[in-house]
Amino acid sequence: DYYVQDAGSMLALRLCNAQPDWKVLDCCASPGGKSTGILEQLGGSGVLVANEVIRGRIALLQMALERAGYGNSLTTSFDLDEMPACFHAQFECVLVDAPCSGQSMVVKGKQSSAAFSIQHMELNAARQRRLIRAASKAVAPGGRLVYSTCTFATMENESIIRGFLEEHPGWTTLREQELAQWEDPENAG
């Protein structure tokens, strides 16, 4: 009947702000919490494509989607660099809840202190740059790309966004006034 989300997860859903009849792509969808939240936002209309590259996590994702009780989702397992041409520039919203070092999970006992090692963060940042570049190709003109992680590392968050914007000058950030108090001062303005 419900899927418990922490506040950070809810922020990503707030930024997605999926509207009825939208096509939405959740690029890194398992275990399914954000996907089920998007289905709630869609309210039974539109379509959610829930993609998970790790095939061993698909069953967990599908179970979450089925429990949500909506029939407007499709589960895929593509590497984002190999997404089919039919996904190119098709989605009003693309969510990249990127695999990360998981620093926020250390206090919950779900991640080790290795999450703070430079090598671990650099490895994740390289993967995140690849993911956001590939995911951006699926966004329809005028659509939104939402990028989120569960880490504190600047190199996995602000630096990824800054680098993406430098490489893609046609893209801009969307400011949400009610979230301004938590904005990084280096990215404000």
MOWO-V59624 format. One record per backbone hydrogen bond with DSSP energy under -0.5 kcal/mol. CO is the residue of the C=O (numbers start at 0). NH is the residue of the N-H. E is the energy in kcal/mol with one decimal. If there is no record, write none. Layout:
CO&NH&E ; CO&NH&E
This chain:
5&9&-1.7 ; 6&10&-1.7 ; 7&11&-1.3 ; 8&12&-1.6 ; 9&13&-2.5 ; 10&14&-2.3 ; 11&15&-1.8 ; 12&16&-2.3 ; 18&21&-2.1 ; 21&23&-0.5 ; 21&46&-2.2 ; 22&91&-1.5 ; 22&92&-1.3 ; 23&25&-0.5 ; 23&48&-3.0 ; 24&26&-0.8 ; 24&94&-3.1 ; 25&28&-0.6 ; 25&50&-2.9 ; 28&31&-1.2 ; 31&35&-2.7 ; 32&36&-1.6 ; 33&37&-2.4 ; 34&38&-2.3 ; 35&39&-1.9 ; 36&40&-2.0 ; 37&41&-2.5 ; 38&42&-1.6 ; 38&43&-0.8 ; 41&44&-1.4 ; 46&23&-2.7 ; 47&49&-0.7 ; 47&73&-2.4 ; 48&25&-2.7 ; 48&50&-0.8 ; 49&75&-2.0 ; 50&28&-3.1 ; 52&54&-1.0 ; 53&56&-2.3 ; 54&57&-1.4 ; 56&60&-1.8 ; 57&61&-3.1 ; 58&62&-2.3 ; 59&63&-2.0 ; 60&64&-2.4 ; 61&65&-2.6 ; 62&66&-2.4 ; 63&67&-1.4 ; 64&68&-0.6 ; 64&69&-0.7 ; 65&68&-1.1 ; 71&47&-2.3 ; 73&49&-2.9 ; 75&51&-2.3 ; 78&81&-2.4 ; 79&82&-1.2 ; 83&86&-2.2 ; 84&87&-1.7 ; 86&89&-1.2 ; 90&139&-3.0 ; 91&143&-2.6 ; 92&24&-2.3 ; 93&95&-0.5 ; 93&145&-2.9 ; 94&26&-2.8 ; 94&96&-0.6 ; 95&97&-1.4 ; 95&147&-2.6 ; 101&104&-2.0 ; 102&105&-1.2 ; 104&109&-2.2 ; 104&110&-0.6 ; 105&108&-1.8 ; 111&114&-1.9 ; 112&115&-1.9 ; 113&116&-2.0 ; 116&120&-2.3 ; 117&121&-2.8 ; 118&122&-2.3 ; 119&123&-2.1 ; 120&124&-2.7 ; 121&125&-2.2 ; 122&126&-1.7 ; 123&127&-2.8 ; 124&128&-2.4 ; 125&129&-1.6 ; 126&130&-2.5 ; 127&131&-2.8 ; 128&132&-1.9 ; 129&133&-2.2 ; 130&134&-2.9 ; 131&135&-1.9 ; 132&136&-0.7 ; 133&136&-0.9 ; 134&137&-1.9 ; 135&138&-1.1 ; 136&88&-2.5 ; 137&89&-1.1 ; 137&90&-2.5 ; 139&142&-2.8 ; 143&93&-2.2 ; 143&145&-0.5 ; 144&146&-0.5 ; 145&95&-3.4 ; 147&97&-1.5 ; 149&103&-1.9 ; 152&155&-1.3 ; 152&156&-0.5 ; 153&156&-1.2 ; 153&158&-2.6 ; 153&159&-0.5 ; 156&160&-2.1 ; 157&161&-2.9 ; 158&162&-2.5 ; 159&163&-2.3 ; 160&164&-2.7 ; 161&165&-2.1 ; 162&166&-1.9 ; 163&167&-1.7 ; 167&170&-2.1 ; 172&174&-0.5 ; 174&176&-0.6 ; 175&178&-2.0 ; 176&179&-1.5 ; 178&181&-1.9 ; 179&182&-1.5 ; 183&186&-1.8 ; 183&187&-0.7 ; 184&187&-0.5
